[in-house]
Amino acid sequence: MDPEELEQYYRDLPVQLKKSQVSMSSQPSRPPPPPPISVSVSPAFPGTPKREVSPVSTTRRSEEYEWDADDDAQDETLNEAATPSRTDSPPGFPNFSSANIPAPETRMVVALDYGTTFTGVAYLSVASRQRDQDLDALADDIRVLQGWPTHESEKVPSEISYSPSPKGCRQWGYDIDDNSRVLKWTKLELEETRNRSAELRTLAETLLGLQLLDLSEEAVIKNDIPRHLAKEPEDIVKDYLTEIAEQTLDEICTQVGSRVADNIPIDMVITHPAKWSDKALNSTYRAVRAAFKADLFPKIRNFSFVSEPEACAHYTLREAMREDRVNFRRNDCFIVVDAGGGTVDLASYKVVSIDLDKKQFKLEQIGFPLGDNCGATCIDRAFEKFIQHKLGQEDWDKLMETDSQDQATGGHSIIKPKLRMLHGRFEGIKHQFDGKDQKLGFPIQLPRGIGTTDDDDRGIMNGAIKITVDDLTRMFQHSVDKTLVLIGQAATHIQIIQKLKIRKIFLSGGFGRSPYLYERVKAWGMTMGIQVDRGDDCWSAVTRGAIIKSLGVHTSLPEMIRPCPRHYGIKVRTQYAPYNSHRPSDVDVDMEGVKWATDQIRWFINKGDALFPGKPMVSTYDCHWSMKAAHFPSPTGGNNVRVQSQGLGSMSQRFDKRGGGGSASIPPPPPAEVFREVVFVASSADEPPTRFAAVNKAQDTVVTLKCNLTKVPETHRSEFTNKEVGKFYKFWVKVEIHVTEKCEVKITSGGKVLASAEVPLGESDRVEVGY
């Protein structure tokens, strides 16, 4: 095949894919979804999906550390092993194999929009040799995964259950047993920052859950053990996304070809809220990589992030132009409001250039994205508070099933069957509410055994509770008002600071389908002379826009994320605890009588963590050393050296102005006792060792940093007295680990560097560095 024929082959590849889908229609599989533009979507607003549950407020365990703090459990590492290739291919589909398709020349892009309440997936096969002007046509071929277990929809609930299912349900998404305990809102737990009271509350919940945990033979046989108590949020997200990954693979194999995933490189773009911390991004990245692993997708390679409002903007404007719903000119601005279940995210853009005939444009982002946790789940929270107030504590406890064995959640958001049933009945009311005055309220039937006594004052009659328009307005108030505040902030920046004109506000996302939110935003825009637009397919706009962004359609390509190649940590001592399997030989007792386990390793940055281009990953650790006062030097030098002894004993010295001459004018070197070592370790093992003795010195990097305690500033020294030991000092220092194209470790105190070293990524050696 000559170069021209090869070029034409890649240009015709999408057509071949579409033809092959026609030939596959005779196969016993689910029919392919309709074209993405003309599809009749089933968004969260309006219309009621099978299930959308709302979480209660939760917390996640985190700790404040010092040198003597206990180690956390090690992060789960990624399984990168590839499985043997699948070789079957449907009739009529080109035989995709490494023999006849050069892997670098064609690829598949998969977009994942893991949301707080719903998750969506889109994918597209594309030949990389096609020119930019062909990419717009390719964007029309974007497929949105719609075939979820028991339901056809463009998104699936972000819910999972570890409860047994007598009905044989798959226990995630739409297919969850009615009597199961459902975990939801887990995405927000990746971001949540804990305070001390929240930590104690989570610990109390976990201890109560362990106390109530039924480990009897009957419970084991029934498989009725709440496994969520032992899982961190990242673990739960990984378990849920593993189900999404397997469903995605089934979709690709069915709709495109069973050999495609084995032989075509797959690039993945992951969407995230506008204001998402590095910690949350890293947890999301680790969970996605662990779920979309090489066992399922042997050719998966590049991962990238794009913010949800940015992805939404690229698709929304493109569709608005195609349908002639905009009339932008150069330097016009618009605001995209991606109102989802958990967050509402905004991004503002200026039209740099535009060609209406060709429907091509270039955008420039204005300011920084805005966002807040004020999505539709806040309405669900308000609904729960309303029900609790109306029912009273006794009926509320029945609804929450507080007498069940797993009432403690260990900090996770969990919803019980009765409350889940009530939320399902509320969904239809929430989705159709438009804020207009109505004389009659909305009755909701309560679960059996709750609200059995009629009470006009509480609105309970015949086992149903009535919700008025005023009640609903109050439930929507926080979400809607906060959204308007975010829009006002974005508009102020554009109009006053940038002195530009806002032409439109595009409202998108599942919550963006709410008639009430739309009317409130439209009324706000009318006072500013700004039009408000809402597309028909805005529920899938984020996943479609992420694909367009990954293609570089009139925009820059997203930067690829690299996984951290090794674990980085230091040798520490931790408080001795028999349950941590500390060895008796490692036990040491300090001068205050505290038992410590020595020779331990604390890992701060883990293999597989996300390394973002041009942005170092930084981890810090505050710690201290202790020393008997008798061991700390008190230099004397006659008339030549005078020691200022205040508090800890200052090491600042004043030399004779005459120079003194000879060795008498030179302060004596510090004794060996004032040096302390920090042992830095970089390990490439999948499961890093917890003890320093287990480090593979031949393959891993070990760096010893020697620190002179006399260089610790007085402000970072403390003096203590023990009746048995006497006076002793503590020296407070900070360990800083920076990972970019290399790894740098520094020991500082009060901003002063005591020791530092640089380690190339992936290098295996043993060095010693000190001052």
C-alpha positions in Angstrom: 0.0 0.0 0.0 1.6 3.3 -1.1 1.5 6.4 1.1 -1.5 7.9 -0.7 -3.5 4.7 -0.3 -2.5 4.5 3.4 -3.6 8.1 3.9 -7.0 7.4 2.3 -7.4 4.3 4.4 -7.2 6.4 7.6 -9.6 9.0 6.2 -12.1 6.3 5.4 -11.8 4.5 8.7 -14.8 6.2 10.4 -16.9 5.3 7.4 -15.7 1.7 7.7 -16.6 1.7 11.3 -20.1 2.9 10.7 -20.7 0.4 7.8 -19.5 -2.4 10.1 -22.2 -1.4 12.6 -24.8 -2.0 9.9 -23.5 -5.4 9.2 -23.5 -6.2 12.9 -27.3 -5.5 13.2 -28.1 -9.2 12.6 -26.1 -10.2 15.7 -28.0 -10.9 18.9 -26.9 -7.8 20.7 -28.4 -4.5 21.9 -29.2 -2.2 19.0 -26.8 0.7 18.6 -27.8 4.1 20.1 -29.2 6.8 17.8 -26.9 9.5 16.4 -25.6 11.8 19.2 -27.1 15.0 17.9 -30.7 13.8 17.2 -30.9 11.6 20.2 -33.8 12.0 22.6 -32.1 12.2 25.9 -33.4 11.2 29.4 -31.8 13.9 31.5 -32.3 14.3 35.3 -34.5 17.3 34.6 -37.3 17.0 33.6 -38.5 13.4 33.8 -37.8 10.9 36.5 -35.0 8.3 36.1 -35.4 5.0 37.9 -33.4 6.2 40.9 -31.5 9.2 42.1 -30.8 9.2 45.8 -29.5 12.0 48.0 -26.8 11.6 50.5 -26.5 12.9 54.0 -23.5 15.0 55.1 -20.4 12.8 55.6 -16.8 13.1 56.7 -13.6 11.4 55.7 -10.8 10.4 58.0 -7.6 12.4 57.8 -4.8 12.9 60.3 -2.5 15.5 61.6 1.0 14.1 61.7 4.1 14.7 63.6 7.3 12.8 63.7 5.9 10.3 66.2 2.6 9.8 64.4 1.4 6.4 63.2 1.7 5.4 59.6 -1.4 5.2 57.3 -2.3 2.1 55.4 -0.5 2.0 52.1 -2.3 3.0 48.9 -3.4 0.3 46.6 -1.1 -0.1 43.6 -2.2 -0.5 40.0 -2.2 -3.7 38.2 -0.5 -3.0 34.8 -0.3 -6.6 33.6 -1.8 -7.1 30.2 -4.1 -10.0 29.4 -4.0 -12.2 26.3 -5.6 -10.5 23.3 -9.2 -11.3 22.3 -9.2 -12.6 18.7 -12.9 -12.7 17.7 -14.3 -10.1 15.4 -17.9 -9.6 14.2 -18.7 -10.4 10.6 -18.1 -7.5 8.2 -15.9 -5.6 10.6 -12.2 -5.0 9.6 -9.8 -7.3 11.3 -8.2 -5.0 13.8 -4.9 -6.5 14.7 -1.4 -5.3 15.3 -0.4 -6.8 12.0 -2.6 -4.7 9.7 -3.2 -1.5 11.8 -0.2 0.4 13.0 -1.0 1.3 16.6 0.4 4.9 16.4 -1.8 5.8 13.4 -5.3 5.4 14.9 -6.7 5.6 18.3 -9.9 5.5 20.4 -10.8 8.3 22.8 -12.9 7.5 25.8 -14.3 10.3 28.0 -15.4 9.7 31.6 -17.6 12.1 33.4 -17.8 10.6 37.0 -20.3 12.8 38.7 -21.6 13.1 42.2 -25.0 11.7 41.3 -24.6 10.4 37.7 -21.8 9.1 35.5 -21.5 9.2 31.8 -19.1 7.7 29.2 -18.5 8.7 25.6 -16.1 7.3 23.0 -14.9 7.9 19.5 -12.6 6.1 17.0 -10.4 8.5 15.1 -7.5 8.4 12.7 -4.8 10.7 13.9 -3.6 11.6 10.3 -6.9 13.5 9.6 -6.5 17.2 9.3 -8.1 19.7 11.7 -10.9 20.6 9.4 -12.0 16.9 9.4 -12.3 16.8 13.2 -15.6 18.7 13.2 -17.1 15.9 11.1 -15.6 13.3 13.4 -17.2 15.0 16.4 -20.6 14.1 15.0 -19.7 10.4 15.3 -19.2 10.6 19.1 -21.1 7.8 20.8 -22.5 8.1 24.3 -22.8 4.9 26.2 -26.5 4.3 26.9 -26.9 0.6 27.6 -26.6 0.3 31.4 -27.9 -2.8 33.3 -31.7 -2.7 33.4 -31.9 0.8 31.9 -31.3 2.8 28.7 -30.0 6.2 29.5 -27.2 8.6 28.7 -26.0 8.4 32.3 -26.1 6.0 35.2 -26.4 6.7 38.9 -23.1 7.0 40.8 -24.2 4.5 43.4 -22.9 1.2 44.6 -24.0 -1.3 47.2 -22.1 -4.0 49.0 -25.3 -5.6 50.3 -26.3 -9.1 49.2 -29.1 -9.1 46.6 -31.7 -11.9 46.8 -32.9 -10.8 43.4 -29.5 -11.2 41.8 -29.0 -7.5 41.1 -25.6 -6.3 40.0 -25.7 -3.7 42.9 -24.5 -0.6 41.1 -26.1 2.1 39.0 -29.7 1.4 38.2 -29.5 -2.3 39.1 -29.6 -2.2 42.9 -31.9 -4.4 45.1 -34.7 -2.5 46.8 -33.6 -3.6 50.3 -29.9 -2.8 49.9 -27.8 -0.2 51.7 -26.6 2.2 49.0 -23.4 4.3 49.0 -23.7 7.6 47.2 -22.1 11.0 47.0 -18.7 9.3 47.4 -17.1 11.7 44.9 -17.4 14.6 47.3 -15.6 12.6 50.0 -12.5 12.7 47.7 -12.4 16.5 48.2 -13.6 16.9 51.7 -11.4 18.5 54.3 -11.8 17.2 57.8 -11.5 19.1 61.1 -10.9 17.5 64.5 -14.6 17.2 65.4 -15.4 15.5 62.1 -12.5 13.1 62.7 -13.9 12.2 66.1 -17.4 11.7 64.7 -16.1 9.4 62.0 -14.1 7.4 64.5 -17.2 7.1 66.7 -19.3 5.9 63.8 -16.7 3.4 62.8 -16.3 2.0 66.4 -20.1 1.8 66.7 -20.3 0.0 63.4 -17.7 -2.5 64.5 -19.6 -3.0 67.7 -22.8 -3.7 65.8 -21.1 -5.7 63.2 -22.6 -9.2 63.0 -20.0 -11.8 62.2 -22.1 -14.8 63.1 -22.1 -17.8 60.8 -25.6 -16.9 59.7 -24.5 -13.4 58.7 -21.5 -14.9 56.8 -23.7 -17.4 55.0 -26.1 -14.6 54.0 -23.1 -12.4 52.9 -24.7 -9.6 55.0 -21.5 -7.9 56.2 -21.2 -4.1 55.7 -17.9 -4.1 53.8 -18.0 -0.4 53.3 -16.7 0.1 56.9 -13.3 -1.1 55.9 -13.1 1.0 52.7 -11.7 4.5 52.0 -13.6 6.8 49.6 -11.0 6.1 46.9 -11.6 2.3 47.3 -15.3 2.8 46.8 -14.9 5.0 43.8 -12.5 2.4 42.3 -15.0 -0.4 42.8 -17.8 1.6 41.2 -15.6 2.7 38.3 -14.5 -0.9 37.7 -18.1 -1.7 36.9 -18.2 1.3 34.6 -15.0 0.1 32.9 -16.4 -3.3 32.3 -19.6 -1.9 30.9 -17.6 0.4 28.6 -15.6 -2.5 27.3 -18.7 -4.5 26.6 -20.2 -1.5 24.7 -17.0 -1.1 22.6 -16.8 -4.8 21.8 -20.5 -4.9 20.9 -20.8 -1.7 18.9 -17.4 -1.3 17.4 -15.7 -4.7 17.4 -14.4 -7.2 19.9 -10.8 -6.8 18.7 -10.6 -3.1 18.8 -9.8 -2.7 22.5 -6.9 -5.1 22.2 -5.3 -3.6 19.2 -6.1 0.2 19.1 -4.5 2.6 21.5 -7.0 4.1 23.9 -6.6 7.6 25.3 -8.7 8.6 28.2 -9.9 12.1 29.2 -11.4 12.5 32.7 -13.6 15.5 33.6 -13.6 17.2 37.0 -15.3 20.1 38.8 -13.9 23.6 38.2 -12.6 23.9 41.8 -11.1 20.5 42.5 -8.1 20.2 44.7 -4.9 18.4 43.7 -5.7 15.8 46.4 -9.1 15.1 44.9 -7.7 15.0 41.3 -5.0 12.5 42.4 -7.5 10.3 44.1 -9.7 10.4 41.0 -6.8 9.6 38.8 -5.7 6.6 40.9 -9.2 5.2 41.0 -9.7 5.6 37.2 -6.4 4.0 36.4 -7.1 1.1 38.8 -10.5 0.6 37.1 -9.6 1.1 33.5 -6.6 -1.2 33.8 -4.6 -3.1 31.3 -6.4 -6.3 32.1 -9.4 -4.8 30.4 -7.8 -2.4 28.0 -4.4 -3.7 27.0 -3.7 -0.7 24.7 -4.8 2.0 27.2 -2.0 4.6 27.4 -2.6 8.4 27.9 -4.7 10.0 30.6 -5.7 13.6 30.7 -8.0 15.9 32.7 -10.4 18.6 31.5 -12.7 20.7 33.7 -16.4 20.0 33.4 -17.3 23.6 32.4 -14.6 23.8 29.8 -15.7 20.5 28.2 -19.3 21.7 28.3 -18.4 25.0 26.7 -16.8 23.4 23.6 -19.8 21.2 22.9 -22.5 23.8 23.9 -21.2 26.6 21.6 -20.6 24.2 18.7 -24.2 22.9 18.9 -25.6 26.4 19.3 -23.8 27.6 16.2 -24.9 24.6 14.2 -28.5 25.3 15.1 -28.2 29.0 14.6 -29.0 29.8 18.2 -26.1 32.3 18.5 -24.9 35.3 16.6 -21.5 36.0 18.1 -19.0 38.5 17.0 -15.3 38.8 17.7 -14.6 39.7 21.4 -18.1 38.7 22.5 -18.2 36.7 25.8 -20.4 34.0 27.2 -20.7 32.1 30.4 -21.2 28.3 30.7 -23.0 27.1 33.8 -22.6 23.3 34.3 -25.2 22.7 37.0 -24.8 19.1 38.1 -25.9 16.9 41.0 -23.1 17.7 43.4 -21.4 20.9 42.0 -22.3 23.9 39.9 -19.3 24.9 37.8 -18.8 28.1 35.7 -16.4 29.0 33.0 -16.3 32.3 31.0 -15.0 32.6 27.4 -14.2 35.2 24.8 -14.6 34.6 21.1 -11.2 35.3 19.7 -12.1 34.6 16.1 -15.2 33.2 14.4 -16.3 32.1 10.9 -20.1 31.7 10.8 -20.0 30.2 7.3 -17.6 27.5 8.2 -19.0 27.4 11.8 -15.5 27.5 13.2 -14.3 29.5 16.2 -11.5 30.0 18.6 -12.1 30.7 22.3 -10.0 32.2 25.1 -10.9 31.5 28.7 -11.6 34.7 30.8 -10.5 34.6 34.4 -10.6 31.4 36.4 -13.4 28.8 36.6 -15.8 29.1 39.5 -17.7 26.4 41.3 -19.3 25.4 44.5 -21.0 22.3 46.1 -24.5 23.7 45.5 -25.9 21.2 43.0 -29.2 19.3 43.1 -28.1 17.1 46.0 -28.5 20.2 48.2 -32.2 20.1 47.4 -32.2 16.4 48.5 -30.6 17.4 51.8 -33.2 20.1 52.3 -35.9 17.6 51.6 -34.6 15.2 54.3 -34.5 18.1 56.8 -38.1 19.0 55.9 -39.2 15.4 56.3 -37.4 15.1 59.6 -39.1 18.3 60.9 -42.5 17.2 59.8 -42.4 13.6 61.0 -40.8 14.1 64.4 -38.0 12.1 65.9 -39.8 8.8 66.5 -41.0 8.4 62.9 -37.7 9.8 61.6 -35.8 7.1 63.4 -38.1 4.5 61.8 -37.4 6.0 58.4 -33.6 6.1 58.9 -33.8 2.5 60.3 -31.5 3.5 63.2 -32.0 0.1 64.8 -30.3 -1.7 62.0 -26.9 -3.4 62.6 -24.9 -1.0 60.3 -26.3 2.3 61.3 -22.7 3.6 61.6 -21.3 4.3 58.2 -17.7 4.9 59.0 -17.9 8.4 57.5 -19.5 7.3 54.1 -22.8 8.5 52.7 -25.3 5.7 52.9 -29.0 5.6 52.4 -31.3 2.9 53.7 -34.2 1.3 51.8 -37.1 3.3 53.3 -35.4 6.7 52.8 -34.3 5.6 49.3 -38.0 4.8 48.5 -39.1 8.2 49.7 -36.4 10.0 47.7 -37.6 8.1 44.6 -41.1 9.5 45.1 -39.7 13.0 45.5 -37.8 12.9 42.3 -40.7 13.6 40.0 -41.8 16.6 42.1 -38.3 18.0 42.1 -37.9 17.7 38.4 -41.1 19.3 37.4 -41.1 22.2 39.9 -41.1 25.6 38.1 -41.7 27.9 41.1 -45.2 29.0 40.0 -47.9 29.5 42.6 -50.2 26.5 42.9 -53.1 26.1 45.2 -52.7 22.4 45.8 -49.6 20.9 47.3 -47.7 17.8 46.2 -48.5 14.7 48.4 -45.9 12.0 48.9 -46.9 8.6 50.2 -44.8 7.7 53.2 -43.4 4.2 53.7 -45.7 1.8 55.6 -45.7 2.2 59.4 -44.5 5.9 59.2 -46.9 8.8 59.6 -49.8 6.7 60.6 -51.4 9.4 62.7 -53.1 12.2 60.8 -51.9 15.7 61.7 -53.1 18.7 59.7 -50.5 21.0 61.3 -47.7 18.8 60.0 -49.4 18.1 56.6 -49.8 14.4 57.2 -53.0 12.8 56.0 -53.8 9.1 55.2 -50.1 8.1 55.4 -49.0 10.9 53.0 -47.2 14.1 53.6 -48.0 17.3 51.6 -45.3 19.5 50.2 -46.4 23.1 49.2 -44.8 25.4 46.7 -43.3 27.4 49.5 -41.8 24.3 50.9 -40.2 23.5 47.6 -39.0 27.0 47.1 -37.1 26.8 50.4 -35.6 23.5 49.4 -34.3 25.0 46.2 -33.2 28.2 47.8 -29.6 27.4 48.6 -28.8 25.8 45.3 -30.5 28.4 43.1 -29.3 31.5 45.1 -25.7 30.2 45.2 -25.8 29.5 41.5 -26.9 33.1 40.8 -24.1 34.4 43.0 -21.6 32.5 41.0 -23.0 33.8 37.7 -22.9 37.4 39.2 -19.3 37.0 40.1 -18.4 35.8 36.6 -20.4 38.6 35.0 -18.8 41.2 37.2 -15.3 40.1 36.2 -16.2 40.2 32.4 -18.1 43.5 32.4 -16.2 45.6 34.9 -12.6 44.2 35.0 -12.3 43.0 31.4 -14.7 45.6 30.0 -16.2 43.1 27.6 -19.8 42.3 26.5 -21.6 39.2 27.7 -23.8 37.9 24.9 -25.2 34.7 26.4 -25.4 32.3 29.4 -25.5 28.6 28.5 -27.2 26.5 31.1 -26.2 22.8 31.1 -26.0 19.8 33.3 -28.6 17.6 34.9 -29.6 20.3 37.4 -29.6 22.7 34.5 -32.7 21.0 33.2 -34.7 22.2 36.3 -37.5 24.5 35.1 -37.2 26.5 38.3 -33.5 27.1 38.0 -33.9 28.0 34.3 -36.6 30.6 35.1 -34.6 32.2 37.9 -31.4 32.4 35.7 -33.4 33.8 32.8 -35.0 36.4 35.0 -31.5 37.4 36.3 -30.2 37.6 32.7 -33.1 39.7 31.6 -32.1 42.5 34.1 -28.6 42.5 32.6 -29.7 42.3 29.0 -28.1 38.8 28.7 -29.9 35.9 26.9 -30.0 32.5 28.6 -29.8 29.4 26.4 -30.4 25.7 27.3 -29.7 22.9 24.9 -31.7 19.8 24.4 -28.9 17.4 25.1 -27.1 19.2 27.9 -27.0 16.1 30.1 -24.3 14.6 27.9 -22.7 17.9 27.0 -19.7 17.3 29.3 -18.7 13.9 27.9 -19.2 15.0 24.3 -17.2 18.2 24.9 -14.4 16.2 26.6 -14.0 14.2 23.4 -14.0 17.4 21.3 -11.3 18.9 23.6 -9.2 15.7 23.3 -9.4 16.0 19.5 -8.1 19.6 19.7 -11.1 21.0 17.7 -10.4 24.7 17.7 -8.6 24.4 21.0 -5.4 23.2 22.6 -5.0 19.6 23.4 -5.2 18.6 27.1 -1.9 17.9 28.7 -1.2 14.3 29.5 -0.8 13.1 33.1 2.1 10.9 34.0 2.0 8.3 36.8 4.6 8.7 39.5 7.2 6.0 38.9 8.1 5.3 42.5 7.1 5.6 46.1 8.9 8.3 48.1 9.2 8.4 51.9 11.5 8.5 54.9 12.5 6.2 57.7 10.6 7.1 60.8 9.6 5.7 64.2 6.0 5.3 65.0 4.2 4.7 68.3 4.4 1.0 69.2 1.2 -0.9 68.7 1.0 -4.7 68.8 -1.9 -4.8 66.3 0.4 -3.1 63.7 2.6 -6.2 63.8 5.6 -4.2 65.1 8.5 -6.5 65.9 9.8 -6.5 69.5 13.3 -6.0 68.2 12.2 -2.6 66.8 10.8 -1.3 70.1 12.6 1.7 71.7 11.6 3.8 74.7 12.3 7.5 74.6 13.3 9.8 77.5 9.6 10.5 78.2 8.8 6.8 78.6 6.9 6.4 75.3 7.3 3.2 73.4 8.3 3.5 69.7 8.6 1.1 66.8 11.8 2.1 65.0 13.0 1.1 61.5 9.6 2.0 60.0 9.0 3.7 56.6 6.4 6.4 56.0 5.5 6.9 52.3 4.3 10.4 51.4 4.1 10.2 47.6 3.1 6.9 46.1 3.7 5.0 42.9 0.9 5.8 40.5 0.1 9.2 41.9 -0.8 11.8 39.2 2.1 14.1 38.0 0.7 17.1 36.3 2.7 18.9 33.6 4.6 21.9 34.9 3.3 21.4 38.4 5.4 19.8 41.1 3.8 17.3 43.5 4.7 18.4 47.0 4.4 16.6 50.3 5.5 18.0 53.7 5.9 16.5 57.1 6.5 18.3 60.4 8.5 16.4 62.9 11.0 16.8 65.8 14.1 15.4 67.4 14.7 15.2 71.1 18.1 15.5 72.9 19.3 15.7 76.4 20.5 19.1 77.3 23.8 17.7 78.5 24.6 16.5 75.0 23.9 19.8 73.4 27.1 21.9 73.0 27.8 25.0 75.1 31.0 26.3 73.5 33.3 28.5 75.4 36.1 30.5 74.0 37.4 32.7 76.8 37.5 36.3 75.7 37.2 35.3 72.0 33.8 33.6 72.2 30.9 34.6 74.3 27.7 32.5 74.6 24.3 34.2 75.0 22.4 31.8 77.2 18.8 32.6 77.0 16.1 29.9 77.1 17.4 27.0 75.0 20.9 28.4 74.9 21.7 30.4 71.8 24.4 29.2 69.6 25.0 32.7 68.2 28.6 33.7 69.0 30.4 37.1 69.0 34.1 37.0 68.0 36.8 39.4 69.3 36.8 42.6 67.1 40.6 42.4 66.9 40.4 39.1 65.1 42.0 37.2 67.9 44.3 35.3 65.5 45.0 31.6 65.6 42.7 28.8 66.4 41.3 30.6 69.5 39.0 32.8 67.2 37.5 29.7 65.5 34.5 28.1 67.2 35.0 24.4 67.8 33.3 22.0 65.5 30.0 20.6 66.8 30.2 17.2 68.5 28.8 14.2 66.8 25.8 14.1 69.1 24.3 17.2 67.5 23.9 15.5 64.1 20.7 13.7 63.2 20.0 11.8 60.0 16.9 11.6 57.8 17.0 8.5 55.6 15.1 9.1 52.4 13.8 6.1 50.4 12.6 5.8 46.8 11.1 2.4 46.0 9.8 1.1 42.6 8.1 -1.9 44.2 4.4 -2.3 43.6 3.9 -3.0 47.3 6.4 -0.8 49.1 8.0 -2.2 52.3 6.8 -0.9 55.7 10.2 -1.6 57.4 13.5 -0.2 56.3 15.2 -3.5 56.7 13.0 -4.8 53.8 14.2 -2.2 51.3 15.9 -3.7 48.3 19.1 -1.7 48.5 20.3 -3.0 45.1 17.3 -1.6 43.2 15.9 1.2 45.2 17.4 4.6 46.2 18.5 5.4 49.7 19.7 8.8 50.6 21.0 9.8 54.0 20.7 13.5 54.9 22.8 14.7 57.8 21.4 17.6 59.7 23.3 19.8 62.2 21.0 20.7 65.0 23.0 23.8 65.9 21.7 25.3 62.7 18.0 25.0 63.9 16.8 28.5 64.6 16.0 29.4 68.2 12.3 29.9 67.3 12.2 26.2 66.4 13.7 24.8 69.6 11.8 24.0 72.7 13.0 23.2 76.3 11.4 20.6 78.5 12.1 19.1 81.9 11.5 15.5 83.0 11.9 14.5 86.6 13.7 11.3 85.8 15.8 12.5 82.8 16.2 16.2 83.6 16.3 18.9 81.0 16.1 18.1 77.3 15.5 19.9 74.0 13.2 19.4 71.0 14.2 20.6 67.6 11.4 21.1 65.1 12.0 20.5 61.4 10.1 19.9 58.2 10.6 17.3 55.5 9.7 18.5 52.0 9.5 16.2 49.0 9.0 17.7 45.6 8.5 15.5 42.5 8.6 16.9 38.9 11.1 15.7 36.3 13.2 14.7 39.3 12.6 14.2 43.0 14.1 16.7 45.5 14.0 16.2 49.3 14.8 19.0 51.7 15.0 19.2 55.5 14.2 22.7 56.7 13.7 24.5 59.9 12.2 28.0 60.1 12.7 28.3 56.3 16.4 27.5 56.7 17.6 24.4 54.7 19.5 22.0 56.9 20.1 19.3 54.2 18.9 18.5 50.7 19.3 16.0 47.9 18.1 15.4 44.3 17.2 12.0 42.9 16.4 11.4 39.2 13.1 9.6 38.6 13.6 5.9 38.2 17.3 5.9 39.2 18.5 3.1 41.4 21.5 3.8 43.5 22.6 4.5 47.1 24.1 7.8 48.0 24.8 9.8 51.1 24.3 13.6 51.2 24.8 15.9 54.2 25.9 19.3 55.3 
